[in-house]
Amino acid sequence: MRDVYHEELDGLTDKLVEMTRLVRSAISRATTALLDPDLPLAESVISRDDEVNATFAEIESTIFDLMARQQPVAVDLRTMITALRMGTDLERMGDLAVHVAKVARLRHPESAVPLEMRSTILEMGQIAENIVTKAGSCVASRDVESALELPQDDDAMDRLHSKLFRLLLAKDWQHGVEPAIDITLIGRYYERYADHAVRVAQDVVYLVTGTRPT
């Protein structure tokens, strides 16, 4: 019975890693849909968010079932609570990728991103992919040292987010109000995506050490 129990606990990690893969694919495709622009690709990001939600629902169901049947304590309880927190953050990351895709869909057949901002948005998308890949690796390996490095990637995202605002507020901005709103929202979506990935990494640290990084 205990072997089955611990197999179920290990299964939570597998599902969390799968969620990181799903949300990485989502933000990658959303970025491409935004910059190309590619309506079918944007639609696929939106429709496939159900896979992220379904995986999170499986994690929730498993955790609540284990809590009811096993009444976990100590490390096992921390594992379940942490898995639930990670799943919540990853589910939100999927939603943020969907928001990016919806902007792409809204402005199709035009691109929502002015030419002079394309390289910045592309770099934000690349950082988002990189940071969630690292987060997934940390979840799988429980590598505290790697988890503690993720805020550096988030700092790079924050710098790009600030760069967008400098471009928006420049005196030579010529694109009007609607594109400014689009870029403001898009920048926020990428910035929040990275923040959630860092929270996943912080939960890895908590899971292994019992303390949260400051």
C-alpha positions in Angstrom: 0.0 0.0 0.0 2.8 2.4 0.9 4.5 1.7 -2.4 1.4 2.7 -4.3 1.1 5.8 -2.2 4.6 6.9 -3.0 4.1 6.1 -6.7 1.2 8.5 -6.6 3.3 11.1 -5.0 6.0 10.7 -7.7 3.2 10.9 -10.2 2.5 14.5 -9.1 6.1 15.4 -10.1 5.6 13.8 -13.5 2.4 15.8 -14.1 4.0 19.1 -13.0 6.9 18.5 -15.4 4.3 17.8 -18.1 2.6 21.1 -17.3 5.9 23.0 -17.7 6.2 21.4 -21.2 2.7 22.4 -22.1 3.0 26.0 -21.0 6.5 26.3 -22.7 4.9 25.2 -26.0 2.0 27.6 -25.4 4.2 30.7 -24.9 6.5 29.7 -27.8 3.5 29.3 -30.2 1.9 32.4 -28.9 5.0 34.5 -29.5 5.2 33.2 -33.1 1.5 33.8 -33.7 1.9 37.4 -32.4 4.9 38.3 -34.5 4.1 36.5 -37.8 1.0 37.0 -37.4 -0.5 33.5 -37.6 -4.2 33.1 -36.8 -4.4 29.3 -36.9 -1.4 29.1 -34.5 -3.1 31.6 -32.1 -6.2 29.6 -32.2 -4.3 26.4 -31.4 -2.8 28.1 -28.3 -6.2 29.1 -27.1 -7.9 25.7 -27.7 -5.1 23.6 -26.3 -5.2 25.4 -22.9 -7.7 22.8 -22.0 -4.8 20.3 -21.8 -3.1 22.5 -19.2 -6.3 22.8 -17.2 -7.0 19.1 -17.4 -3.5 18.2 -16.1 -3.9 20.6 -13.2 -7.3 19.1 -12.4 -5.6 15.7 -12.3 -3.0 17.0 -9.8 -5.7 18.6 -7.6 -7.8 15.4 -7.7 -4.8 13.3 -6.7 -3.8 15.6 -3.9 -7.2 15.8 -2.4 -7.7 12.0 -2.6 -4.3 11.4 -1.0 -5.0 13.8 1.8 -8.3 12.1 2.5 -7.0 8.6 2.4 -3.4 9.0 3.8 -3.6 12.0 6.1 0.0 12.9 5.2 2.3 14.7 7.6 5.8 16.3 7.5 7.6 15.9 4.1 4.7 14.2 2.4 2.3 17.0 3.3 4.8 19.6 2.2 5.1 17.8 -1.1 1.4 17.9 -1.7 0.9 21.5 -0.7 3.9 22.5 -2.8 2.6 20.6 -5.8 -0.7 22.3 -5.5 1.0 25.7 -5.5 3.2 24.8 -8.4 0.2 23.6 -10.4 -1.6 26.8 -9.7 1.3 28.9 -11.0 1.7 26.8 -14.1 -2.0 26.9 -14.9 -1.8 30.7 -14.7 1.2 30.7 -17.0 -0.9 28.8 -19.6 -3.6 31.5 -19.2 -1.0 34.2 -19.8 0.1 32.5 -23.0 -3.5 32.4 -24.1 -3.8 36.2 -23.5 -0.8 36.8 -25.8 -2.5 34.6 -28.4 -5.8 36.4 -28.1 -4.0 39.7 -28.8 -2.6 38.1 -32.0 -6.0 36.9 -32.9 -7.6 40.3 -32.3 -5.2 42.2 -34.6 -5.0 39.6 -37.3 -4.2 40.0 -40.2 -2.0 42.8 -38.9 0.7 42.3 -36.3 0.0 43.8 -32.9 3.7 44.6 -32.5 5.3 47.6 -34.2 8.4 46.9 -36.2 10.8 48.7 -33.8 9.5 46.5 -30.9 9.6 43.1 -32.6 13.1 42.2 -31.4 12.2 43.1 -27.8 9.1 40.9 -27.9 11.0 38.1 -29.5 13.6 38.2 -26.8 10.9 38.3 -24.1 9.4 35.2 -25.6 12.8 33.5 -25.7 13.4 34.3 -22.0 9.9 33.0 -21.2 10.7 29.7 -22.9 14.1 29.5 -21.2 12.9 30.2 -17.7 10.0 27.7 -17.8 12.4 25.0 -19.2 14.7 25.7 -16.3 11.8 25.6 -13.9 10.7 22.2 -15.3 14.2 20.8 -14.9 14.3 22.0 -11.3 10.9 20.4 -10.6 12.1 17.1 -12.1 15.5 17.0 -10.3 14.7 19.1 -7.2 17.9 21.0 -7.9 18.0 23.8 -5.4 21.1 25.5 -6.8 19.5 25.8 -10.3 16.2 27.0 -8.8 18.0 29.8 -7.0 19.4 31.0 -10.3 16.0 31.7 -11.9 15.5 35.2 -10.5 18.5 36.3 -12.8 16.4 35.3 -15.8 13.5 37.2 -14.3 15.7 40.3 -14.0 16.4 40.1 -17.7 12.6 39.9 -18.4 12.0 42.9 -16.1 14.7 44.9 -18.0 12.9 44.2 -21.3 9.6 45.1 -19.8 11.0 48.5 -18.8 12.5 48.9 -22.3 9.0 48.6 -23.7 7.7 51.4 -21.6 10.6 53.6 -22.6 9.7 53.0 -26.3 6.0 53.7 -25.6 6.7 56.9 -23.8 9.3 58.2 -26.3 8.4 61.5 -28.0 8.6 59.9 -31.5 5.9 57.2 -30.7 3.8 57.3 -33.9 1.4 54.3 -33.5 -1.4 55.8 -31.5 -3.4 54.6 -28.5 -4.5 51.1 -29.6 -1.1 49.7 -30.3 0.2 51.3 -27.1 -2.5 49.4 -25.1 -1.6 46.2 -26.9 2.1 46.5 -26.1 1.4 47.4 -22.5 -0.7 44.3 -22.0 1.7 42.0 -23.9 4.6 43.2 -21.9 2.7 42.6 -18.7 1.8 39.0 -19.8 5.4 38.1 -20.4 6.6 39.7 -17.2 3.9 37.9 -15.2 4.7 34.6 -16.9 8.3 34.8 -15.8 7.2 35.8 -12.2 5.1 32.6 -12.0 8.0 30.5 -13.2 10.2 31.9 -10.5 7.6 31.1 -7.9 7.6 27.5 -9.2 11.4 27.4 -8.6 11.0 28.9 -5.2 8.6 26.2 -4.3 11.2 23.6 -5.3 13.6 25.3 -2.8 10.9 25.1 -0.1 10.1 21.5 -0.9 13.7 20.4 -0.5 14.9 22.7 2.3 11.7 23.6 4.2 12.5 27.3 3.8 11.7 29.9 1.1 14.4 32.0 -0.5 14.3 35.7 0.4 
